[in-house]
Amino acid sequence: MKKFYPVFLGVLIYIGCANNTNLDILTTDQNIANALKNEELLENWDIEENRNALLEAIRKCGDEGLFPEDYQYTELMKYEDAIILSPDQNEAYHKLLTIALIKYSSHLKNGKINPNEIYTDWEIKTKPIANDTIIEHILAKKQVDSLITESKPKHYIYNQLKKALVKLNSMPDEQFDTIKPKEKLYLGLKNSNTIAKIKKRLRFWGDLKPTDTLANKNFDENFKKGIINFQNRHGLEADGKIGIGTLKALNTSKETRKQQIIANLERWRWFPETLGENFLGVNLPDYKLQVVENNDTIKTYRVVVGRDKRKTPILSSKVDNIVFNPTWTVPPTIIKEDLIPDATKSRSYFYKTKIKIFNYKNEKIAPYSWKPEDALKYKYVQDPGYNNSLGLVKINFNNSHLVYMHDTNHRELFVNNYRALSSGCVRIEKPLPLAEYLLKDKLKKEYIKEEIVQKNKNKDSKPIYKKKLIEVPTYSLAEIDTIIQKKETKTVKVSQNFGVHFLYFTAWYDKDILQFRYDIYQYDSDLYLRLSNQFASNIVSSVRVENK
């Protein structure tokens, strides 16, 4: 990459400052309209180096999961290959180059598709792109390649996904039949044609070594290890058994996986340029929460996320506070679907669930006075405690969807492999150690006894102590347990600067191993069709979440 000139440093400063202002960010079309009026900018396309840099970048844009014809590559090359251009043709060519440069750099920066236009439950902020004045200077300094490089995401996962795309493109074309077992598959099965088909597929993906001959059609231990490798790469229960989920993944073609990677590359272009050094990252399809400190993952927790009809939104925020012993206000949908039917059968429902009823004046209503026909007029609040629907702790952060992370009274769900089971919020398997970690900077002073070392001490001497003042965590697990035992709601402000990112990626490439996850909200195929200009439809968003 060429050296960054001072003028390009100005681009970086501009973009960095724009991220911290309330100025309106111009759309791609607005930037194009301004640039086409800038005569000096257009004239700078007479510089051959600028044209070559852009044309080469567009030719190779498939490496980013984008498509050259979105930037009229064929038309551009016709102009470039022409021996002579008339003044009008030259002007048309320069305008086409300008449009291509702004569109391509914008697509690298923010993605080709605007997620805010197709989803109502994604909180994605548009990142600013260089305006026509900056592009004019970039062209004057012949820094097209630097603009394009700067526009690309710097995320590690994004760059690894590009390597995965190269890997898939280098793999041979498949010629596999769909695997439809006509027999029960089990360890010890011999001479099975289905085993031979599966083995061929496992060898193709690298889960079995090429030396494992296809002539061996037995379900032996080596074959089982290959299945386990495959299951681990797909987030499936790694039991070596071939169930519905494993068969579905085995029957997924290379082309589908390639499209999945391209869709994931696009989503990474939507995400913030940096997730920060310290954050809680939840990858919804992987059902995992990762605690990242100083850019290193130090802890991973299993989570339950929103089911398909109550999708967890995609967002970026900052941890605000932690609530111990939270109460839970029953949301409208659960009032209609669960509370009314159960309470109608027996008013004891309110005692069993420890839910209190309040009227519009916030006055408590006795369960025996409750009537189903008036049910929607009331507010229902569950007492804090171990069996509260939010469990023992709730982690709050600002967002427009009123979602949060919390403990749960359905702790048995964390053993499930498929965990898209909540009403929108993210449930954490072990939230108390996470709460302790987020509050670790809160310290209190405490005296401890410290023995004084005595010179010439004999065996009959009694130890002498002095008091020493030290700092200890205010919210250790022992102290948190004391708070929990009191069953009183307590809110503690989090002063550490910890981000929260709810992300959605179903493919990644780690240590030369392809990883895929089940597309729980069926986003991938829809997004790929949009990227490849094969799709035209309205918003594909989810139903509003229900705070649980």
Salt bridges, closest charged atoms under 4 A:
ASP46 OD1 - HIS94 NE2 3.31
GLU49 OE2 - LYS2 NZ 3.50
GLU49 OE1 - LYS142 NZ 3.95
GLU56 OE2 - ARG59 NH2 2.67
GLU64 OE2 - LYS152 NZ 3.23
GLU64 OE2 - LYS162 NZ 2.87
ASP70 OD2 - LYS112 NZ 2.72
GLU80 OE1 - ARG51 NE 2.89
GLU91 OE2 - LYS95 NZ 3.40
GLU123 OE2 - HIS401 NE2 3.52
ASP145 OD2 - LYS2 NZ 3.59
ASP173 OD1 - LYS254 NZ 3.62
ASP207 OD2 - ARG233 NH2 2.83
ASP212 OD1 - LYS199 NZ 2.97
GLU266 OE1 - ARG269 NH2 2.83
GLU273 OE2 - LYS109 NZ 2.47
ASP286 OD1 - ARG517 NE 2.64
GLU293 OE1 - LYS440 NZ 2.66
ASP308 OD1 - LYS311 NZ 3.39
ASP320 OD1 - LYS493 NZ 2.56
ASP374 OD1 - LYS377 NZ 3.47
ASP383 OD2 - LYS356 NZ 2.54
ASP407 OD2 - ARG411 NH2 2.94
GLU412 OE2 - HIS410 ND1 3.16
GLU450 OE1 - LYS466 NZ 3.92
GLU450 OE2 - LYS468 NZ 3.64
GLU451 OE2 - LYS457 NZ 3.45
ASP524 OD1 - ARG267 NH2 2.43
ASP526 OD1 - ARG530 NE 2.83
GLU546 OE2 - ARG544 NH2 3.58
